[in-house]
Amino acid sequence: MIRNCLNALLKWKNSEYRKPLILRGARQTGKTWLLKEFGRTAFNKTVYVNFEETPSLQGLFQADFDIARIVTTISIFSNTTIDAKDTLIVLDEIQAAEKGLTCLKYFSENAPEYYVVAAGSLLGMGLHSNISFPVGKVNFLDLRPMSFTEFLSALGEESLANAIEKQDWDVLPIFHSKLSEYLKYYLFTGGMPEVVKIFAETRNWQLVRQTQNQILHSYEGDFSKHAPVEIVPRIRMVWQSIPAQLAKENKKFVFGVIREGARAKDFELAIQWLLDSGLLLKSHRVSKPGLPLIAYQDLSVYKLFLHDVGLLGAMAGLNAHTLIEGDKVFTEFKGALAEQFVMQQLSLKSERFIGYWTNERSTSEVDFVVQDEGDIIPIEVKSGENTKAKSFRQFYEKYQPSKAIRTSMLPYKQEDWMTNIPLYGIQ
Protein backbone atom coordinates (compact mmCIF):
# COMPACT_ATOMS: atom_id res chain seq x y z
CA MET A 1 0.00 0.00 0.00
CA ILE A 2 1.04 3.60 -0.55
CA ARG A 3 0.99 5.81 2.54
CA ASN A 4 1.56 9.52 2.09
CA CYS A 5 3.33 9.68 5.45
CA LEU A 6 6.34 8.04 3.81
CA ASN A 7 7.09 11.42 2.21
CA ALA A 8 7.00 13.11 5.62
CA LEU A 9 9.36 10.46 7.00
CA LEU A 10 11.82 11.10 4.17
CA LYS A 11 11.74 14.83 4.92
CA TRP A 12 12.48 14.02 8.56
CA LYS A 13 15.43 11.81 7.56
CA ASN A 14 16.94 14.53 5.38
CA SER A 15 16.37 17.45 7.75
CA GLU A 16 19.46 19.03 9.29
CA TYR A 17 17.32 19.84 12.33
CA ARG A 18 16.20 16.25 12.82
CA LYS A 19 15.44 15.02 16.34
CA PRO A 20 14.20 11.60 17.47
CA LEU A 21 10.74 11.14 15.99
CA ILE A 22 7.56 10.06 17.75
CA LEU A 23 4.99 8.56 15.39
CA ARG A 24 1.56 8.92 16.96
CA GLY A 25 -1.74 7.35 16.03
CA ALA A 26 -4.55 5.12 17.16
CA ARG A 27 -4.13 1.39 17.20
CA GLN A 28 -4.31 -0.43 13.86
CA THR A 29 -3.69 2.62 11.70
CA GLY A 30 -0.54 0.99 10.30
CA LYS A 31 2.31 2.52 12.30
CA THR A 32 4.43 -0.64 12.47
CA TRP A 33 4.05 -1.41 8.76
CA LEU A 34 4.85 2.18 7.84
CA LEU A 35 8.09 2.26 9.84
CA LYS A 36 9.28 -1.09 8.53
CA GLU A 37 8.54 0.05 4.98
CA PHE A 38 10.39 3.30 5.65
CA GLY A 39 13.38 1.34 6.90
CA ARG A 40 13.27 -1.02 3.93
CA THR A 41 13.14 1.75 1.32
CA ALA A 42 15.25 4.50 2.89
CA PHE A 43 17.98 2.72 4.91
CA ASN A 44 20.43 -0.11 4.47
CA LYS A 45 19.37 -1.68 7.77
CA THR A 46 16.45 -1.47 10.18
CA VAL A 47 16.58 -2.52 13.82
CA TYR A 48 13.09 -3.13 15.19
CA VAL A 49 12.22 -3.57 18.87
CA ASN A 50 8.65 -4.05 20.12
CA PHE A 51 8.68 -3.54 23.88
CA GLU A 52 5.24 -5.07 24.41
CA GLU A 53 6.41 -8.29 22.76
CA THR A 54 9.84 -8.26 24.45
CA PRO A 55 9.43 -8.06 28.24
CA SER A 56 13.14 -8.74 28.73
CA LEU A 57 13.96 -5.33 27.23
CA GLN A 58 11.35 -3.32 29.12
CA GLY A 59 13.96 -2.40 31.74
CA LEU A 60 16.49 -1.23 29.13
CA PHE A 61 16.36 2.42 30.20
CA GLN A 62 16.03 2.01 33.98
CA ALA A 63 19.69 1.87 35.00
CA ASP A 64 20.84 4.96 33.12
CA PHE A 65 20.61 6.77 29.78
CA ASP A 66 24.03 5.76 28.47
CA ILE A 67 23.37 5.73 24.73
CA ALA A 68 26.39 3.54 23.93
CA ARG A 69 25.12 0.87 26.34
CA ILE A 70 21.55 1.12 25.01
CA VAL A 71 22.61 0.89 21.35
CA THR A 72 24.91 -2.06 22.10
CA THR A 73 22.11 -3.92 23.88
CA ILE A 74 19.67 -3.34 21.00
CA SER A 75 22.37 -4.41 18.53
CA ILE A 76 22.98 -7.68 20.38
CA PHE A 77 19.26 -8.34 20.76
CA SER A 78 18.59 -7.83 17.04
CA ASN A 79 21.83 -9.50 15.91
CA THR A 80 22.50 -6.46 13.73
CA THR A 81 25.44 -4.08 13.70
CA ILE A 82 24.06 -0.57 14.11
CA ASP A 83 25.76 2.04 11.96
CA ALA A 84 24.46 5.51 12.82
CA LYS A 85 24.73 6.60 9.18
CA ASP A 86 22.54 3.95 7.57
CA THR A 87 20.48 2.20 10.27
CA LEU A 88 16.94 3.07 11.32
CA ILE A 89 16.24 2.26 14.98
CA VAL A 90 12.52 1.64 15.57
CA LEU A 91 11.36 1.53 19.19
CA ASP A 92 7.77 0.31 18.92
CA GLU A 93 5.22 0.37 21.74
CA ILE A 94 7.75 2.45 23.64
CA GLN A 95 5.22 3.22 26.37
CA ALA A 96 5.72 -0.36 27.60
CA ALA A 97 9.36 0.39 28.50
CA GLU A 98 9.83 2.35 31.71
CA LYS A 99 11.60 5.68 30.99
CA GLY A 100 11.56 4.86 27.28
CA LEU A 101 10.14 8.24 26.29
CA THR A 102 12.57 10.05 28.57
CA CYS A 103 15.49 8.31 26.85
CA LEU A 104 14.67 10.10 23.59
CA LYS A 105 15.93 13.32 25.20
CA TYR A 106 19.37 11.77 25.61
CA PHE A 107 19.45 10.50 22.04
CA SER A 108 18.70 14.08 20.99
CA GLU A 109 21.32 15.69 23.24
CA ASN A 110 24.12 13.12 23.29
CA ALA A 111 23.76 11.06 20.11
CA PRO A 112 21.86 13.07 17.47
CA GLU A 113 23.57 11.14 14.68
CA TYR A 114 21.27 8.13 15.21
CA TYR A 115 18.01 7.80 13.28
CA VAL A 116 15.54 6.93 16.04
CA VAL A 117 11.78 6.60 15.65
CA ALA A 118 9.55 5.75 18.58
CA ALA A 119 6.01 4.55 18.03
CA GLY A 120 3.14 3.50 20.20
CA SER A 121 -0.58 3.68 20.27
CA LEU A 122 -1.95 6.74 22.02
CA LEU A 123 -3.92 4.20 24.02
CA GLY A 124 -1.13 4.38 26.57
CA MET A 125 1.61 6.52 25.06
CA GLY A 126 2.18 9.66 27.07
CA LEU A 127 -0.92 9.03 29.18
CA HIS A 128 0.87 7.51 32.17
CA SER A 129 1.40 9.62 35.25
CA ASN A 130 4.87 10.48 36.53
CA ILE A 131 6.51 10.36 33.09
CA SER A 132 9.24 12.83 32.22
CA PHE A 133 8.33 13.75 28.65
CA PRO A 134 11.15 15.00 26.38
CA VAL A 135 9.61 18.40 25.64
CA GLY A 136 11.42 20.17 22.81
CA LYS A 137 13.71 17.20 22.18
CA VAL A 138 11.57 15.24 19.72
CA ASN A 139 9.74 15.66 16.42
CA PHE A 140 6.16 14.43 15.99
CA LEU A 141 4.26 12.86 13.11
CA ASP A 142 0.62 11.75 13.24
CA LEU A 143 -0.62 8.73 11.31
CA ARG A 144 -4.35 8.59 10.66
CA PRO A 145 -6.50 6.05 8.80
CA MET A 146 -5.94 5.92 5.05
CA SER A 147 -7.27 8.91 3.15
CA PHE A 148 -9.55 8.60 0.13
CA THR A 149 -6.61 9.03 -2.25
CA GLU A 150 -4.64 6.33 -0.41
CA PHE A 151 -7.72 4.12 -0.71
CA LEU A 152 -7.82 4.73 -4.46
CA SER A 153 -4.15 3.84 -4.76
CA ALA A 154 -4.75 0.59 -2.87
CA LEU A 155 -7.40 -0.29 -5.47
CA GLY A 156 -4.96 0.35 -8.31
CA GLU A 157 -6.27 3.82 -9.18
CA GLU A 158 -3.08 5.79 -8.58
CA SER A 159 -3.67 8.10 -11.55
CA LEU A 160 -7.04 9.18 -10.18
CA ALA A 161 -5.50 9.62 -6.73
CA ASN A 162 -2.77 11.84 -8.17
CA ALA A 163 -5.33 13.92 -10.09
CA ILE A 164 -7.28 14.55 -6.88
CA GLU A 165 -4.15 15.52 -4.96
CA LYS A 166 -3.24 17.96 -7.76
CA GLN A 167 -6.85 19.22 -7.88
CA ASP A 168 -6.84 18.75 -11.65
CA TRP A 169 -10.35 19.99 -12.44
CA ASP A 170 -9.74 19.82 -16.18
CA VAL A 171 -9.50 16.03 -15.94
CA LEU A 172 -11.49 14.93 -12.86
CA PRO A 173 -15.01 15.81 -14.16
CA ILE A 174 -14.58 13.16 -16.86
CA PHE A 175 -14.38 10.52 -14.12
CA HIS A 176 -17.07 12.00 -11.86
CA SER A 177 -19.35 8.94 -11.90
CA LYS A 178 -16.47 6.53 -11.28
CA LEU A 179 -15.09 8.59 -8.39
CA SER A 180 -18.56 8.95 -6.85
CA GLU A 181 -18.88 5.16 -6.90
CA TYR A 182 -15.47 4.72 -5.26
CA LEU A 183 -16.45 7.26 -2.61
CA LYS A 184 -19.49 5.15 -1.74
CA TYR A 185 -17.13 2.21 -1.22
CA TYR A 186 -14.86 4.31 0.97
CA LEU A 187 -17.71 5.56 3.15
CA PHE A 188 -18.49 1.92 3.92
CA THR A 189 -14.96 0.55 4.27
CA GLY A 190 -13.23 3.59 5.76
CA GLY A 191 -9.46 3.81 5.94
CA MET A 192 -8.27 1.26 8.47
CA PRO A 193 -5.42 -0.48 6.57
CA GLU A 194 -6.50 -4.04 7.38
CA VAL A 195 -10.04 -3.30 6.21
CA VAL A 196 -8.85 -1.64 2.99
CA LYS A 197 -6.54 -4.58 2.26
CA ILE A 198 -9.38 -7.06 2.70
CA PHE A 199 -11.69 -5.03 0.48
CA ALA A 200 -9.04 -4.60 -2.22
CA GLU A 201 -8.40 -8.34 -2.29
CA THR A 202 -11.93 -9.73 -1.89
CA ARG A 203 -14.61 -7.02 -2.43
CA ASN A 204 -16.46 -8.94 0.28
CA TRP A 205 -18.68 -6.50 2.20
CA GLN A 206 -19.50 -9.00 4.95
CA LEU A 207 -15.81 -9.64 5.60
CA VAL A 208 -15.19 -5.89 5.65
CA ARG A 209 -17.88 -5.39 8.29
CA GLN A 210 -16.66 -8.38 10.29
CA THR A 211 -13.14 -6.92 10.38
CA GLN A 212 -14.44 -3.48 11.40
CA ASN A 213 -16.39 -5.02 14.27
CA GLN A 214 -13.26 -6.87 15.41
CA ILE A 215 -11.38 -3.56 15.49
CA LEU A 216 -14.19 -1.95 17.50
CA HIS A 217 -14.15 -4.83 19.99
CA SER A 218 -10.38 -4.51 20.37
CA TYR A 219 -10.72 -0.78 21.07
CA GLU A 220 -13.25 -1.41 23.83
CA GLY A 221 -10.89 -3.97 25.30
CA ASP A 222 -8.11 -1.40 25.23
CA PHE A 223 -10.20 1.02 27.29
CA SER A 224 -9.94 -1.34 30.26
CA LYS A 225 -6.30 -2.14 29.57
CA HIS A 226 -4.93 1.39 29.25
CA ALA A 227 -7.32 3.94 30.78
CA PRO A 228 -7.56 4.82 34.48
CA VAL A 229 -10.06 2.37 35.92
CA GLU A 230 -12.27 5.09 37.39
CA ILE A 231 -13.09 6.63 33.99
CA VAL A 232 -13.44 3.45 31.89
CA PRO A 233 -17.28 3.33 32.15
CA ARG A 234 -17.52 6.97 31.09
CA ILE A 235 -15.13 6.42 28.18
CA ARG A 236 -17.42 3.65 26.94
CA MET A 237 -20.50 5.85 27.34
CA VAL A 238 -18.95 8.70 25.34
CA TRP A 239 -17.62 6.33 22.68
CA GLN A 240 -20.92 4.53 22.22
CA SER A 241 -22.86 7.82 22.02
CA ILE A 242 -21.01 9.17 18.95
CA PRO A 243 -23.33 7.70 16.27
CA ALA A 244 -26.35 9.16 18.08
CA GLN A 245 -24.62 12.52 18.48
CA LEU A 246 -23.89 12.70 14.74
CA ALA A 247 -27.39 11.50 13.80
CA LYS A 248 -28.89 14.71 15.18
CA GLU A 249 -29.78 17.58 12.84
CA ASN A 250 -27.57 19.77 15.02
CA LYS A 251 -24.44 17.68 15.52
CA LYS A 252 -23.15 19.63 18.51
CA PHE A 253 -22.06 17.25 21.26
CA VAL A 254 -24.82 17.12 23.88
CA PHE A 255 -24.12 15.44 27.22
CA GLY A 256 -27.81 14.65 27.68
CA VAL A 257 -27.52 12.16 24.81
CA ILE A 258 -25.14 10.10 26.95
CA ARG A 259 -27.56 10.00 29.85
CA GLU A 260 -30.21 12.26 31.31
CA GLY A 261 -28.75 14.95 33.53
CA ALA A 262 -25.16 14.33 32.45
CA ARG A 263 -22.80 17.30 32.85
CA ALA A 264 -19.59 18.29 31.12
CA LYS A 265 -17.44 17.94 34.24
CA ASP A 266 -18.53 14.30 34.58
CA PHE A 267 -17.19 13.33 31.15
CA GLU A 268 -14.43 15.79 30.24
CA LEU A 269 -11.62 13.43 31.30
CA ALA A 270 -13.16 10.57 29.33
CA ILE A 271 -13.46 12.75 26.22
CA GLN A 272 -9.88 13.97 26.55
CA TRP A 273 -8.63 10.41 26.91
CA LEU A 274 -10.34 9.42 23.66
CA LEU A 275 -8.97 12.50 21.91
CA ASP A 276 -5.43 11.81 23.17
CA SER A 277 -5.81 8.22 22.03
CA GLY A 278 -6.48 9.36 18.48
CA LEU A 279 -9.92 7.76 18.43
CA LEU A 280 -11.94 10.97 18.30
CA LEU A 281 -11.64 14.21 16.32
CA LYS A 282 -12.93 17.50 17.69
CA SER A 283 -14.26 20.64 16.03
CA HIS A 284 -15.00 23.73 18.17
CA ARG A 285 -17.59 26.37 17.44
CA VAL A 286 -16.05 29.71 16.43
CA SER A 287 -17.85 32.97 17.14
CA LYS A 288 -16.58 34.68 14.01
CA PRO A 289 -14.12 34.01 11.17
CA GLY A 290 -11.27 36.17 12.46
CA LEU A 291 -7.50 35.71 12.39
CA PRO A 292 -6.14 33.67 14.03
CA LEU A 293 -9.21 31.45 13.89
CA ILE A 294 -8.26 29.51 17.01
CA ALA A 295 -8.60 32.69 19.07
CA TYR A 296 -12.34 32.74 18.39
CA GLN A 297 -13.14 29.18 19.44
CA ASP A 298 -15.74 28.45 22.11
CA LEU A 299 -14.10 25.80 24.28
CA SER A 300 -17.42 24.66 25.74
CA VAL A 301 -19.21 24.00 22.41
CA TYR A 302 -17.95 21.41 19.96
CA LYS A 303 -18.66 18.41 17.74
CA LEU A 304 -16.98 15.04 18.15
CA PHE A 305 -16.28 12.66 15.27
CA LEU A 306 -14.72 9.21 15.11
CA HIS A 307 -11.30 8.89 13.52
CA ASP A 308 -12.65 6.63 10.77
CA VAL A 309 -15.85 6.83 8.72
CA GLY A 310 -15.99 3.08 8.15
CA LEU A 311 -15.98 2.40 11.89
CA LEU A 312 -18.75 4.98 12.33
CA GLY A 313 -20.88 3.07 9.83
CA ALA A 314 -20.10 -0.19 11.60
CA MET A 315 -21.09 1.25 14.99
CA ALA A 316 -24.33 2.57 13.47
CA GLY A 317 -25.10 -0.75 11.76
CA LEU A 318 -25.08 0.75 8.25
CA ASN A 319 -26.12 -1.96 5.80
CA ALA A 320 -24.12 -2.62 2.64
CA HIS A 321 -27.36 -2.43 0.64
CA THR A 322 -27.20 1.37 0.99
CA LEU A 323 -24.33 1.29 -1.50
CA ILE A 324 -26.62 0.23 -4.33
CA GLU A 325 -29.55 2.48 -3.42
CA GLY A 326 -28.56 5.64 -5.30
CA ASP A 327 -27.04 8.27 -3.03
CA LYS A 328 -28.63 6.90 0.14
CA VAL A 329 -25.20 6.24 1.66
CA PHE A 330 -24.57 10.00 1.68
CA THR A 331 -27.84 10.87 3.39
CA GLU A 332 -28.00 8.10 6.02
CA PHE A 333 -28.65 9.44 9.52
CA LYS A 334 -28.84 13.07 8.38
CA GLY A 335 -25.66 13.14 6.33
CA ALA A 336 -23.40 12.09 9.20
CA LEU A 337 -21.15 10.03 6.95
CA ALA A 338 -20.52 12.91 4.56
CA GLU A 339 -19.65 15.31 7.39
CA GLN A 340 -17.49 12.67 9.08
CA PHE A 341 -15.66 12.10 5.78
CA VAL A 342 -14.93 15.81 5.34
CA MET A 343 -13.67 16.10 8.93
CA GLN A 344 -11.26 13.21 8.32
CA GLN A 345 -9.96 14.69 5.09
CA LEU A 346 -9.44 18.12 6.65
CA SER A 347 -7.67 16.52 9.63
CA LEU A 348 -4.96 15.06 7.42
CA LYS A 349 -3.18 18.38 7.85
CA SER A 350 -2.60 17.92 11.57
CA GLU A 351 -1.55 21.53 12.15
CA ARG A 352 -4.85 22.87 10.76
CA PHE A 353 -7.47 24.24 13.17
CA ILE A 354 -10.91 22.99 12.20
CA GLY A 355 -13.94 24.79 13.57
CA TYR A 356 -17.55 25.37 12.67
CA TRP A 357 -19.67 28.50 12.87
CA THR A 358 -23.10 29.29 14.27
CA ASN A 359 -24.72 32.62 15.01
CA GLU A 360 -25.50 33.52 18.63
CA ARG A 361 -28.98 31.99 18.50
CA SER A 362 -27.75 28.88 16.65
CA THR A 363 -30.32 29.47 13.92
CA SER A 364 -27.62 29.50 11.21
CA GLU A 365 -24.64 27.16 10.87
CA VAL A 366 -21.70 26.53 8.54
CA ASP A 367 -20.37 22.99 8.84
CA PHE A 368 -16.64 23.79 8.83
CA VAL A 369 -14.45 26.88 9.00
CA VAL A 370 -10.70 26.47 8.47
CA GLN A 371 -7.71 28.76 8.29
CA ASP A 372 -5.46 28.37 5.26
CA GLU A 373 -2.49 30.68 5.86
CA GLY A 374 -4.08 34.14 5.76
CA ASP A 375 -7.49 33.04 4.49
CA ILE A 376 -10.52 31.94 6.49
CA ILE A 377 -12.49 29.44 4.40
CA PRO A 378 -16.07 28.35 5.16
CA ILE A 379 -16.97 24.84 3.97
CA GLU A 380 -20.56 23.69 3.61
CA VAL A 381 -21.20 19.95 3.33
CA LYS A 382 -24.26 18.87 1.37
CA SER A 383 -25.25 15.22 1.25
CA GLY A 384 -26.28 14.07 -2.20
CA GLU A 385 -27.16 16.71 -4.77
CA ASN A 386 -29.51 18.96 -2.80
CA THR A 387 -27.27 21.99 -2.46
CA LYS A 388 -29.55 24.64 -0.98
CA ALA A 389 -27.63 26.37 1.81
CA LYS A 390 -29.30 29.48 3.22
CA SER A 391 -26.96 29.76 6.22
CA PHE A 392 -23.90 29.42 3.99
CA ARG A 393 -25.04 32.32 1.82
CA GLN A 394 -25.81 34.44 4.90
CA PHE A 395 -22.32 33.75 6.25
CA TYR A 396 -20.77 34.79 2.94
CA GLU A 397 -22.76 38.00 2.71
CA LYS A 398 -21.95 38.95 6.31
CA TYR A 399 -18.20 38.19 6.36
CA GLN A 400 -17.21 38.28 2.65
CA PRO A 401 -14.50 35.58 2.79
CA SER A 402 -12.05 35.53 -0.12
CA LYS A 403 -12.94 31.89 -0.77
CA ALA A 404 -16.04 29.80 0.03
CA ILE A 405 -16.38 26.07 -0.64
CA ARG A 406 -19.47 23.94 -0.93
CA THR A 407 -18.82 20.22 -1.17
CA SER A 408 -21.52 17.93 -2.52
CA MET A 409 -22.06 15.13 -5.02
CA LEU A 410 -22.34 17.61 -7.88
CA PRO A 411 -19.38 17.95 -10.26
CA TYR A 412 -16.82 20.72 -9.85
CA LYS A 413 -18.20 24.17 -10.62
CA GLN A 414 -16.84 27.66 -10.05
CA GLU A 415 -19.67 30.09 -9.30
CA ASP A 416 -19.53 33.82 -8.78
CA TRP A 417 -19.28 33.68 -4.98
CA MET A 418 -18.29 30.11 -4.16
CA THR A 419 -16.74 26.92 -5.54
CA ASN A 420 -18.53 23.57 -5.58
CA ILE A 421 -16.02 20.77 -5.00
CA PRO A 422 -17.22 17.16 -5.23
CA LEU A 423 -16.94 15.33 -1.93
CA TYR A 424 -14.23 13.08 -3.33
CA GLY A 425 -12.06 16.14 -4.04
CA ILE A 426 -12.05 17.73 -0.58
CA GLN A 427 -8.66 17.83 1.14
N, C-alpha and C positions, 0 to 999 in steps of 0.2 A: 504493500500500500504506500501511497505517497502522502506524507504529512508535511504541511507547510512549515512546521516548527523546525524541520531540519535546516532550513535557511537561516533561522534565528540562531541555531546552535553553531553553524559555520561562522556567522558574524562574531559570536562570542569567542570562538577559537582564535580568530584572526585579530581580535581587538588588542591593542597595546595596553589597554586599561582593564584587561580581564582579571576577574577575581573568581574564587570557587563559585560554582553555579548551583543554585537550588532549583530543581524542576518541581513545580507544584502542580497538583491536580487531583481530582477525585479518583477513587479506585476505579480500575478497569477502563481508564481513558487511554491506555497504551504507553505509559511512561517507560516501562522496562523495555518494550520492543523498540521504542524510539531511540533510547540511549544505546542499545546494542547495535542498531542500524547506523547510528551516528559514528560509533566506534569502528564498525566494519568499513564504512565508506570514507572516513576522514582521518583515520589513524592506522599505523602499522599494527598496533596491538591494543587490546582492550582488557583491562582487569576488572572483573565484575564480582562484587561482594553483596550478598543479600543478608542483612543482619537478622531478619526474622527467621530465615532458613538456616542460619549458622549461629546457634547459641554460643558456641565456643569462642566466637569473636566479639560477642556483645560487650565484653569488658576491655576491649582493645584500647580505649581512651581513658580508662580510669586511673592508671598509674601516673601518667604524665602526658604531655603533648609534644613529646620528642618526635618530630616528623621523620627523622631517619629510622627510628625504631618502628614507627607505625608503617612506613613504606616497606621496610624489610619484612615485617610480619605478613603484610598483604601479599608481598611477592612470593614468600614461601608458601602461603596458603594456596595461592592460585597457580603455583609452579610456573611463574612467568617473570622474566627479568623486566623490571620497570625502568624504562628510559624516559626521563622527564620530557624529552623533545618529541617523542612519537607514541606515547602510551596514554590512553584515556583511562582514568581511574573512576569507576562508577561505584558509589556507595549507596546501595538501594535500601529502602526501608530504614533509613538512618535513625529514625526516631526510636528504633528498638535497641540501639546501642547507647548506653549511658554516656553522656557528654559528647556524643557524636557531632551534634550541631556546633557545640562550642569549639571543637577541634578545627572546624573550617576557618576560624579566625587565625589560627596558628599556621595553617597552610598559606593563608593570604599574607601574613606578616613575615614568616620565616622561610617559606618555600614556594614563592609565587610562580616558579617555573613549571610546577606540576599542573596538568590538566585534570581538575577534580570536579566531578558532578555528583551532587547528592540528590537523591530522590526519595519520595515517600508520600503516601497518601496523606492528605490533610485530615483524614480520620485518625489523627494521632500526632502528626508532625507539627511541632510548635505549640501544641495545645496542653502539654504537660505543665504542671506548676514547677517552680524552682529550677527552670532551665535558663542558663546564661546564653542568650541568643547573640550571634555574631553581627550585631548592628553595624552597618557600614562596611563590612568585610566580605560581603557576598553579593553576587548578582542573582536576579530572579528571572524565571521564565515560567509562564503558566501554560499548561496543556489542557485543552478542553476537548469535548467530544468532536468527532470529525465534522467539518463544515460541509455545506452542500457541494462546494466545488471539490473537496476531497472525496466525497461520496461519488460524484460523477467520475472522478479519476479511477476509483476502485472498480467502477462498472465498465471501464475501458473507454470512457468519454473524455479523455484528457483535452482534446481540442475544444470541446464545449466549455470545459472548466477554465481553460486559459482565456477564452473569449469573455467569459463572465468576469474574471479577475481583471481583465483589461477594459471592461465596460465597453465592449465593441458593439455599439448599437447600430452599426451599419450591417452587421452580420447576424446578430442574435435574433432579430424579429423573424428571420427565415425559419428558425428552429423553435418558434414560440410553443407550438403544440407539443413537440417532443420534450422540451424542458418543463412544461407544465405537468406532463405525465410523470417525469422523473421526480418532480417536486412532491407529487402525491406519494410516491414511493418513500421519499425521504421523511415526510411527515409521519409515516407509519413506522419506518425502521429507526429513524433517528441516526445519531452519529457514534454510538458506542462501537469501537472497532470490532469486537467479536460479533456483534449483531450484523454490521455491514459485511463482514467477511462471509458469514453464513448466507446472507441474502444474495451476495454477488455469486456465490458458488451454487446455490440451490433454488433461489426464487421461491422458497417455501415459506409462506406467511405464517403458518402454524409454528414452524420451527423458530422463526424470528420472534414471535410473541412468547414462546416458551423460554427462549434465551433471555429476553427482557425481564420476564418474571423472575428468573433465577438471579439476575443482577439485583432486582429490587429486594428479593429475599436476603441476599448477601448484605446489602446496605443496612437493612433492619437488624441483621445480626451484628453488624459493626457498631451500631449505636450502643448496644450493651457492652461490647468489647472495649470501646475506646472512650466513650463519653463518661463524665462524672455520673455516678449511679443515681444521684438525686434528681438529675434533669432528664434521664432517659425517657420516662413516660411522656414528658412534655415535648421532647424532640419528636417522638412518634406521633403525637397529636398534631403538631405543626406540619410535619411531613405529610401525613395522611390527609390533611385539610387542603393541600394545594390545588388538586383538581376542582374542588368545590369553590375555592376562592376565585379561580380563573374562569369558572363557568358563570359567574355573575356578570350582569351587564356592566356594572362598575367594578373593575377588577382590583380596586384598592383592597389591601389586606385588612380584613375585619376580624378582630379577636373573637367576636360573638359567634363566628362560624365554627370556631374550634369547640367552644362550649358556651352555654348561656352564662353571662356574667363574667366571662374571662376578661382579664385586664393585661395591658402591655407589660407591666412589671413582672407578671407571672410567667411570661414566655420569652422575654427578651434574651435571656441567656441561651435558651434552646434555639432561637432563631439565629443568634450569632454563631453558635456552634455549627449549625448547618451551613451557614455562609462561609465560615472559615474552612469547612470541610470540602468546599467546592461543589456542594450538592444543590445549592440554591443560588439564584441571581436576584439582585435587588435593584429596583428603580424608584428613586425618590420623586415626590412631587416637587416642582419648582414653581415659585410664585410669579416669576417673570423671566423672559429670555435675555438676561443680562450677562455681561462678561465680568469675571469668570462665572460660568453657569453653576458651578458647585457652590458658590456663595449664596445662591438663591434657593437652595434645597430646603425642604421642610423635613426635618429629621424624624418627625412623628407620623408622617403620612407616606406610604410607599406601597409598591406592588412586589410580590415575590413570585419568581418563576423557578421551575426546575432547571437543571443544567442540560437536560436533553429532552427534545420534543418527543422522541420515540418512547421514552420511559413515561412521559406524561400521558400519552395515549394508552400505554399499558396499564397505568394506574387507574385511568378512567374507563377501562374496558372497551376502548374503541375497536369496533369490529372491522376486519379486513374488507368486508363487503362495501364499506363506504368508499373504497378506492375506485369502484366501478360504477358508482352512482353519481355521475357528473362531478360537480364541484362540492359535493356534500362534505368531503374531508376538510375543506377550508372553513365550513360554516358550523361544524360540530361544536357543541356547547359554546355558542355565541362567539365563534371565531377565536377560541382560546389557542388553537394550534397555530394559526397564522401569527398571532401576536407573540406567542412563545418562540416561534421560528425567527422572527425579526429580532427579538431580544438576544437570542443566541448568536445570530450573525453579527449584530452590533458589538457584542461582548468579545468578539475575537480580537479586537484591539483593546487589550486589557487596561491601557492607560486612559481610555475614553470614559468620561462621565456620561451616564445614561439616565436621563430623567423623563418625566412626563409633566404636562401642564394642565391645570384646571383653573377656572376663575374662582373667585372667593366663595361663590355659592355652589360651586361644583355642578353648574348647569351646562358648562361647556368643557370639553376635554380634547387634548391632542395626545395621541398614544405615546409618542416618544419625542424628546427634544435632546439633541446632542450638540456638543461643541466640536467643531472641526477647525482647529487653529483659531483664526479670528472670527469665524462665522458661527452663528447659532442657527441650527437647522431643525425645523419641525418635521416630523415624519408621521403621516397618518396611515394606518393599516386598515385596508378594506378587504374583507373576506369575499372571495368570488369576484363578480364583476359589477356589483352594485357599489358605485363609487361616490354616492352623495355624501358630502361631509360639510355640514353647516358650521360646526365648531372650528374646523380647519380653516375655512374661509374667513371666519370672524377673527381668528388668531392672526392670519396673514394681514388683514386690513388694519388691525390694531397695532401690530408690531413691525410690519413691513420687513421681514427677513430677506436677506439677499438671495436665499435659496429656500425652496419649500418642496418636499418630496411626499408624494402619495404612492404607496405601494399596494398593488392589487393584482388580479389575474388578467388584467388588460395588457396588451403589448405596450412597449415603450412609446411614450408620446411627450413631446415638449410643448407645454401650453404657455399662455402669456404670463401667468403668475406662478405656475408650479410645474414640476416634472413628474409624470407617472412612470415609475419603474416597476416592472413585473416583480412579484415576490421572489422569484428565483434569482434576480439580479441584485438584491439588497446586500450591502456589505459595509 
